[in-house]
């Protein structure tokens, strides 16, 4: 088992499994803001009821009520939700939960994947810039799939996941246009001819993973 706060992963006789926590330091600020926001609304409506205020006082903050619900829901999902990626057989499954999330679940056939890569996304806020990293898949039909959307990953975590997926599926690492840390040349920005589908018998005939040894993986052993 490899575990460092946000990321857990392990391999068993069924396949490869990843789990990402949505929790960040910003989650606590969001929760505090939700409490402050909703407390103000409770005070507003409590005062309106106590003084017998006209209907306008009850209707005026309705948009603020909706915003309070959305902020609270988002804070709760960040506390409890995880994104889970399971690579079992010929299917790569992505699920978000346990609290329902609008991004939904995904299921991808591994034979439709050409390459994995890490993407850096920058976000400017006033005079500061924050960075988020995610694991993406270059599909054989030319589209790109975000496997870790909704998760604020650090670059080293994302690179470890990319390398482990490629190693497990026997995909040779190649530079992808727009990928984080891409210092090589001849980037993949087109679809090559489709290779022969991966032989699932290779997976079935693999020796059972050494579970006990994998529980003590460190960074160097993992990659």
Buried (B, 14 or more C-beta within 10 A) or exposed (E): EBEEEBBBBBBEEEBBBBBBBBBBEEBEEBBEBBEEBBEEBEEBBEEBEEEEBEEEBEEEBEEBBEEBEEBBBBBBBBBEBBBBBBBBEBEBBBBBEEBEBEEEEBEBBBBBBBBBBBBBEEEEEEEEEEEBBBBBBBBBEEEEBBBBBBBBBBBBBBBBBBBBBBEBBEBEEBBBEBBBBBEEEEBBEEEEEEEEEBEEEEBEEEEEBEEEEBEEBEEEEBE
